[in-house]
Amino acid sequence: TTALKDSVNALFWVAMIMLVVEMMFALLLNQVLVALVFGAGHEYSDADQTLLFEYFGTFLRAMLTMFQLTLGTWVPVARILQETVSPYFNIFTILHKVIIGFACIGVINGVFMQETLKVAQNDDIIMMREVAHKERTHARKMKAFFRYADHSKDHVITREEWERVVSGHHAQHWFSAQGLKVKNAEAVFRLLDEDRSNGISMDELIAGVAALQGPAKSLDLAVLTENHGRLHGVMASVMKRLDGIERSLAPVRSRSPSKERQERRGPIQSEEADSWAL
């Protein structure tokens, strides 16, 4: 409904163009056929005159006939012009149907559909429905894979179960169709195992695969992020140990050089005093 409302502008201009074109051809045929049929020097039976008048006798009748030629069954009108007036009218009816009825109408339908789809793609409600539909589809597929991979039926995919299933080409192709490359099964398992429990739950599988879906660059970036997190943890542990070593060496550093020299001179002076006393 929203797409149709927003495409009214395109529909209006398409209708105006069609109306102008059909009006021109209707006026032309009306004037030509009235002059031929009812003019001097041309003898037509009453039945032929009545038939031609029904189709082209007035402007409104000719307009309806032109829309029939363009959008409806054009063969009866072409037969009437051929059998009643002249076979040369076949050239006009065939060219009109090919150029206006096929080519122009096809272009107009394409433009109208393009405008309608453009409006539909920018509609918030339609976009929300598409996102919700994709999420439901993704969750349903991941649940089916989880039930297939969980051989032990303990509601957790272990590392062994993951490697056993993902090592096959069928599973790799299936994940590739979902937008996730799993050539490195070990790295993907670490990324999906967020709580580091050495197992993947159903929620972790659904959320993790959704986060990693996309080109190979997305997976590579996720692997780099995971490695950076591990490196950060190692560096934090090293810095903590260095802080402990520094705190253990703090009492040694707090002793000033003057005190050390005095402590060193103390035994020497006592030895000199003992020697003088002797």
C-alpha positions as CSV (number, residue, x, y, z in Angstrom):
1,T,0.0,0.0,0.0
2,T,2.8,2.4,0.9
3,A,4.6,1.7,-2.3
4,L,1.5,2.2,-4.4
5,K,0.8,5.5,-2.7
6,D,4.3,6.8,-3.3
7,S,4.3,5.7,-6.9
8,V,1.2,7.7,-7.8
9,N,3.3,10.4,-9.3
10,A,5.0,8.0,-11.8
11,L,1.6,6.4,-12.6
12,F,0.1,9.8,-13.3
13,W,2.7,10.8,-15.8
14,V,2.6,7.4,-17.5
15,A,-1.2,7.7,-17.9
16,M,-0.8,11.3,-19.3
17,I,1.7,10.1,-22.0
18,M,-0.5,7.2,-23.0
19,L,-3.6,9.4,-23.1
20,V,-1.9,12.0,-25.4
21,V,-0.5,9.3,-27.8
22,E,-3.9,7.5,-28.0
23,M,-5.7,10.8,-28.6
24,M,-3.5,11.6,-31.5
25,F,-4.1,8.3,-33.2
26,A,-7.8,8.4,-32.4
27,L,-8.2,11.8,-34.0
28,L,-6.2,10.7,-37.1
29,L,-8.2,7.5,-37.7
30,N,-11.5,9.2,-37.0
31,Q,-10.9,11.9,-39.6
32,V,-9.4,9.5,-42.2
33,L,-12.1,6.8,-41.9
34,V,-15.0,9.3,-41.8
35,A,-13.7,10.9,-45.0
36,L,-13.3,7.5,-46.7
37,V,-16.5,5.9,-45.7
38,F,-18.9,8.8,-45.8
39,G,-17.2,10.8,-48.5
40,A,-18.2,11.0,-52.1
41,G,-16.9,8.3,-54.5
42,H,-16.7,5.5,-52.0
43,E,-19.6,3.0,-51.8
44,Y,-19.9,0.9,-48.6
45,S,-22.8,-1.2,-47.5
46,D,-24.9,-0.2,-44.6
47,A,-23.5,-3.0,-42.5
48,D,-19.9,-1.9,-43.2
49,Q,-20.8,1.7,-42.4
50,T,-22.5,0.7,-39.2
51,L,-19.5,-1.4,-38.2
52,L,-16.9,1.3,-38.9
53,F,-19.1,3.9,-37.1
54,E,-19.2,1.7,-34.0
55,Y,-15.4,1.6,-33.9
56,F,-14.3,4.9,-35.4
57,G,-17.4,7.1,-35.9
58,T,-16.8,9.5,-33.1
59,F,-13.7,10.7,-31.1
60,L,-14.7,8.7,-28.0
61,R,-15.4,5.5,-30.0
62,A,-12.0,5.9,-31.8
63,M,-10.3,6.4,-28.4
64,L,-11.7,3.2,-27.1
65,T,-10.7,1.3,-30.2
66,M,-7.1,2.7,-29.9
67,F,-6.9,1.4,-26.3
68,Q,-8.2,-1.9,-27.5
69,L,-5.4,-2.0,-30.2
70,T,-2.8,-1.1,-27.6
71,L,-3.8,-3.0,-24.5
72,G,-6.5,-5.5,-25.6
73,T,-7.4,-7.8,-28.4
74,W,-6.1,-6.0,-31.5
75,V,-6.7,-8.7,-34.1
76,P,-10.5,-8.0,-34.5
77,V,-9.9,-4.3,-35.1
78,A,-7.2,-5.2,-37.6
79,R,-9.5,-7.6,-39.4
80,I,-12.3,-5.0,-39.7
81,L,-9.9,-2.4,-41.2
82,Q,-8.4,-5.0,-43.6
83,E,-11.7,-6.5,-44.8
84,T,-13.8,-3.4,-44.8
85,V,-11.5,-0.5,-45.7
86,S,-8.2,-1.6,-47.2
87,P,-5.5,-4.3,-46.6
88,Y,-2.9,-1.5,-46.3
89,F,-4.3,-0.8,-42.9
90,N,-2.5,-3.9,-41.7
91,I,0.7,-2.0,-41.9
92,F,-0.7,0.6,-39.5
93,T,-2.2,-1.9,-37.0
94,I,0.9,-4.1,-36.9
95,L,3.3,-1.2,-36.5
96,H,1.1,0.3,-33.8
97,K,1.0,-2.9,-31.9
98,V,4.7,-3.6,-32.1
99,I,5.9,-0.1,-31.4
100,I,3.2,1.2,-28.9
101,G,1.7,-2.1,-27.6
102,F,4.9,-4.0,-27.1
103,A,7.9,-1.6,-27.0
104,C,6.5,1.5,-25.3
105,I,4.2,-0.4,-22.9
106,G,7.1,-2.6,-21.9
107,V,9.3,0.5,-21.2
108,I,6.5,2.1,-19.3
109,N,5.9,-1.0,-17.2
110,G,9.7,-1.2,-16.5
111,V,9.9,2.4,-15.4
112,F,6.8,2.0,-13.2
113,M,8.0,-1.2,-11.6
114,Q,11.4,0.4,-11.0
115,E,9.9,3.4,-9.2
116,T,7.6,1.1,-7.2
117,L,10.5,-1.1,-6.1
118,K,12.7,1.9,-5.3
119,V,10.0,3.2,-3.0
120,A,9.4,-0.3,-1.5
121,Q,13.2,-0.7,-0.7
122,N,13.2,2.6,1.2
123,D,10.0,1.9,3.2
124,D,10.8,1.4,6.9
125,I,8.0,-1.2,7.5
126,I,9.1,-3.4,4.5
127,M,12.7,-3.1,5.5
128,M,11.9,-4.2,9.1
129,R,9.9,-7.1,7.8
130,E,12.7,-8.2,5.5
131,V,15.2,-8.1,8.4
132,A,12.9,-10.0,10.7
133,H,12.3,-12.6,7.9
134,K,16.1,-13.0,7.4
135,E,16.6,-13.4,11.1
136,R,13.9,-16.1,11.4
137,T,15.3,-18.0,8.4
138,H,18.9,-17.8,9.8
139,A,17.8,-19.0,13.2
140,R,15.8,-21.9,11.6
141,K,18.8,-23.0,9.5
142,M,21.3,-22.8,12.4
143,K,19.0,-24.8,14.7
144,A,18.8,-27.5,12.0
145,F,22.6,-27.6,11.8
146,F,22.9,-27.6,15.6
147,R,20.7,-30.7,15.8
148,Y,22.7,-32.3,13.0
149,A,26.1,-31.6,14.6
150,D,25.2,-32.4,18.2
151,H,25.8,-36.1,18.0
152,S,25.9,-36.6,21.8
153,K,22.6,-34.7,22.3
154,D,24.0,-32.7,25.2
155,H,22.8,-29.4,23.7
156,V,26.5,-28.4,23.1
157,I,28.7,-28.8,20.0
158,T,32.1,-29.9,21.3
159,R,35.3,-29.2,19.5
160,E,35.5,-32.8,18.3
161,E,31.9,-32.7,17.0
162,W,32.6,-29.4,15.2
163,E,35.7,-30.6,13.5
164,R,34.1,-33.9,12.5
165,V,31.2,-32.1,10.8
166,V,32.9,-29.1,9.4
167,S,35.8,-31.1,7.9
168,G,33.5,-32.4,5.2
169,H,33.0,-30.5,1.9
170,H,29.2,-30.6,2.3
171,A,29.2,-28.6,5.5
172,Q,31.8,-26.2,4.1
173,H,29.7,-25.6,1.0
174,W,26.6,-25.2,3.2
175,F,28.3,-22.6,5.3
176,S,29.6,-20.8,2.2
177,A,26.0,-20.6,1.0
178,Q,25.2,-18.9,4.3
179,G,28.0,-16.4,3.8
180,L,30.6,-17.9,6.1
181,K,33.9,-19.4,5.1
182,V,35.0,-22.2,7.4
183,K,38.2,-23.3,5.9
184,N,39.9,-22.8,9.3
185,A,37.6,-24.8,11.5
186,E,39.7,-24.3,14.6
187,A,39.6,-20.5,14.3
188,V,35.9,-20.4,13.6
189,F,35.3,-22.6,16.6
190,R,37.2,-20.2,18.9
191,L,35.3,-17.3,17.5
192,L,31.9,-19.0,18.1
193,D,32.9,-20.2,21.6
194,E,32.4,-16.8,23.3
195,D,32.4,-18.1,26.9
196,R,35.5,-20.2,26.3
197,S,33.7,-23.3,27.6
198,N,35.2,-25.5,24.9
199,G,31.7,-25.9,23.4
200,I,29.2,-24.0,21.3
201,S,25.7,-23.6,22.5
202,M,22.7,-22.9,20.1
203,D,22.6,-19.3,21.0
204,E,26.3,-18.9,20.4
205,L,26.0,-20.6,17.0
206,I,23.1,-18.4,15.9
207,A,24.6,-15.1,17.1
208,G,28.2,-16.0,16.1
209,V,27.4,-17.1,12.6
210,A,25.2,-14.0,12.1
211,A,28.1,-11.8,13.2
212,L,30.7,-13.6,10.9
213,Q,28.5,-13.7,7.8
214,G,29.8,-11.8,4.9
215,P,32.9,-11.6,2.7
216,A,36.1,-13.3,3.7
217,K,37.5,-10.0,5.0
218,S,34.9,-10.1,7.8
219,L,36.1,-13.5,9.0
220,D,39.7,-12.4,8.7
221,L,39.0,-9.3,10.8
222,A,37.3,-11.4,13.4
223,V,40.2,-13.7,13.6
224,L,42.6,-10.8,14.0
225,T,40.4,-9.4,16.7
226,E,40.3,-12.7,18.6
227,N,44.1,-13.0,18.3
228,H,44.5,-9.5,19.5
229,G,42.4,-10.2,22.5
230,R,44.5,-13.3,23.4
231,L,47.7,-11.2,22.9
232,H,46.3,-8.5,25.1
233,G,45.6,-11.1,27.9
234,V,49.2,-12.4,27.6
235,M,50.6,-8.9,27.8
236,A,48.4,-8.1,30.8
237,S,49.7,-11.2,32.6
238,V,53.3,-10.3,31.7
239,M,52.8,-6.7,33.0
240,K,51.3,-8.1,36.2
241,R,54.4,-10.3,36.8
242,L,56.7,-7.4,36.1
243,D,54.8,-5.2,38.6
244,G,55.3,-8.0,41.2
245,I,59.0,-8.1,40.5
246,E,59.3,-4.4,40.7
247,R,57.5,-4.3,44.0
248,S,59.8,-7.0,45.4
249,L,62.9,-5.0,44.3
250,A,61.5,-1.8,45.8
251,P,63.2,-2.2,49.3
252,V,66.6,-2.7,47.6
253,R,66.2,0.4,45.5
254,S,65.1,2.5,48.5
255,R,68.5,2.1,50.2
256,S,70.6,5.2,49.3
257,P,74.2,5.0,48.1
258,S,75.5,7.1,51.1
259,K,74.1,4.6,53.5
260,E,75.7,1.8,51.6
261,R,79.1,3.6,51.7
262,Q,78.7,4.2,55.4
263,E,77.9,0.6,56.0
264,R,81.0,-0.3,54.0
265,R,83.2,2.2,55.8
266,G,82.0,1.1,59.3
267,P,83.9,-2.2,59.4
268,I,87.1,-0.5,57.9
269,Q,87.1,2.2,60.6
270,S,86.7,-0.3,63.4
271,E,89.6,-2.3,62.1
272,E,91.8,0.8,62.0
273,A,90.8,1.7,65.6
274,D,91.8,-1.8,66.7
275,S,95.1,-1.5,65.0
276,W,96.0,1.8,66.8
277,A,95.0,0.4,70.1
278,L,97.5,-2.3,69.7
